[in-house]
Amino acid sequence: MSARLRTVVFPVAGLGTRFLPATKVVPKELLPIMDRPLIQWAADEAIAAGADTLVFVVNRNKRAINDHFDMAFELESRLASSGKTEHLKMVRETLPAHVRPVFVLQPEARGLGHAVLCARPAVANGPFGVILPDDFILNRNGPGALAQMAAVQAEHGGSVIAVEPVEWKDTSRYGIVSGSQVNRQLMRIDTIVEKPRPDVAPSNLGVVGRYVLDHHIFDLLERTNPGAGGEIQLTDAIAALLKEQPAYAYRFDGVRYDCGNKLGYVQATLRCALDDEEIGDELRRTLENWLAPSVA
Ligand code: G1P
């Protein structure tokens, strides 16, 4: 079986209220980690997992995401005529030639499950990926999280959901899973619940924003009623899927930064900046200076 995912869906219709006023005009997915917007990191991860169709589920306030992946005619011709070939390459390489972006509308914010369902007409048969770009995952020494999950899906079949242990007090911020261990990194899921309170959570293994889903999830999403928060939850459709076929929780290699909040966003930025060839060493010295106990 091939470990390749043809289609990856990016639900990007959320509001980004935690970053107002920065996100008043700029979609939160275009906030940069260093010099690349979050959505570009996510697209690159999908392409590295084999995707050639990227489906962005947007709304009327997210048109700039479309522009980011479009040709920037004026900018490109200016860079070309002034011989700035390196910059030209960066602008052109937002998507390689074999990759096709597709934009579908989610006219109303009715939940993550509803967003994924909106993508249905653009998703080829077979397993497909979902990336929530707010969950930024870096695996500096190996393949990206989605590529790892595609390989797990090819080996075990079914669906694969990324998880990591979260603080017990935070279970009500995540989908939470429990099940039986298959190996060190893999668990077959018995139970999945959306945002349970700590006292009723089945474990502290939280779902993070990477999924490889069987195409049948769309049939189940069609029948999913609004759940937690009055929204159509992807987690509820996955719970229905479990009754028919296996789904696995996968503890990925890599570090996840929750870029939906300020701390995670700044941590991700610092991590990438410290790794950067151009500024990393100087930034390290600056931080060491700032943090050194001051001599009175
Ligand atoms: C969504 C999912 C949740 C998951 C989380 C990961 O919640 O509904 O199950 O744990 O993403 O980031 P949201 O963060 O959109 O409220």
Residues whose N, C-alpha, C, O or C-beta is under 5 A from the ligand:
A	BS01	G1P	L112 D135 R173 Y174 G175 V207 V208 G209 T235
